[in-house]
């Protein structure tokens, strides 16, 4: 049997090989099977005959497979699956780099910009990523561009040139060469292949010709997937002018909001796919710049926690009799992330110690007074206000904010620090550092810092025992209500205490 190299030693080669032999779809996206006898790489559930162990190498990233000279399997489409949960669970340099690469930072600022954001030199960053993931930052970004391009080619009618630049490629020639190398097809051949029988795409996979200027995408989720739970969470916290929620004619929730992206404002509509066996989120977006598509996709994936390993999480939490019934009732519960990290900070600050309804009112008033108006809207009913920037809140927040003077001072202080660059808040932050930096600001306590870390970075192991509703939910399940006792008991839910928190909130 081939020996695994160091970067694929956990889980072991034997464990991965057994998952591949079983064609276990739970592992799709978590690792890649490289088959050197055929020169292709596959998802673990590929229906092809299992290769001999001596011909197999397992990779953590498509980029590593590309670097080894392999191309994507045309049969199983290994990049048409949810991403690896590793990059949300881990908090090391490699995971933080992967979160930034998915957000399109390399395309906007290059490898030097990526390294600077992470606090390392480009040489050190390249060395670490190559050692841990099998490819450096340029190769990882290139693989991400290829995956984005394939998704656009197969699910939109955008001209091929637009697909190239929306995916982050610097030239048409570079785009064509990369697609041919990775998929062994030209871009037009990739698109033509997708016109055959669909793979459980559901309604909305491809845009209607009568809807020019709008991009439609389908983002796959790892099953089981409680999409309704995330939509209900968003609906309960909708900010007037910025967001709207409704129910479609076929009974599915619809969430629409404005969003500030690197290239300008966007209007985004999100709704769940209609295939429970192949769950997904359908995205319809009007963008000021097509190059904003990769960061939008990354943020939607974080918002819905699409890459979570729900099977492992549910199995762990269900082993506790206190949570077993809740897990059985709502399998695949997710921890909602956020589309705008700065906005989430102000939502948390304004929402602490007040009801959800009161927070919505205050946030709506703030958005109406200080938010910019979007330059486009799809319909008269669409939201038109962009949530205020930190700079706008720092300068004019005192004119709008109401409540205790100490809380207003805290909000203005945080706004000034974010606007000045002294308080970076983004998905790539190291979670404990972000919490510590927030806690150092007068007026911010453990609840606010933990809530921000949980939703901005996707931290999976946060139990907000200071939250009244969460403690009420614990009491409803027969668990201790006192923060200290609940925190001690919650140790048995590690490393999934954020997901346990969602079950306790539901019980409330």
Buried (B, 14 or more C-beta within 10 A) or exposed (E): EBEBEEBBEEBEBEEBBEBBEEBBBBBBBBBBBBBBEBEBBBBBBBEBEBBEBEEBBBBBBBBBBBBBEBBBBEEBBBBBBBBBBBBBBBBEBBBBBBBBBBBBBBBBBBBEBBBBBBEBEBEEBBEBBBEBBBBBBBBBBBBBBBBBBBBBBBBBBBEBEBBBBBBBBEEBEEBBEBBBBBBBBEBEBBBEBBEEEEBBBBBBBBBEEEEEEBBBBBBBBBBBBBBEBBBBBBBEBBBBBBBBBEEEEEEBBBBBBBBBBBBEBBBBBBBBBBBEEBBBBBBBBBBBBBBBBBBBBBBBBBBBBBBBBBBEBBEBBBEBEBBEEBBEEBBBBBBBBBBBBBBBBBBBBBBBBBEEEEBBBBBBBBBBBBBBEBEBBBEEEBBBBBBBBBBBBBBBBEEBBEEEEEBBBBBBBBBBBBBEEEBBBBBBBBBEEBBEBBBEBEBBEBBBBBBBBBBBBBBBBBBBBBBEBBBBBBBEBEBBBEBEEBBEBBEBBEEBBBBBBBBBBBBB
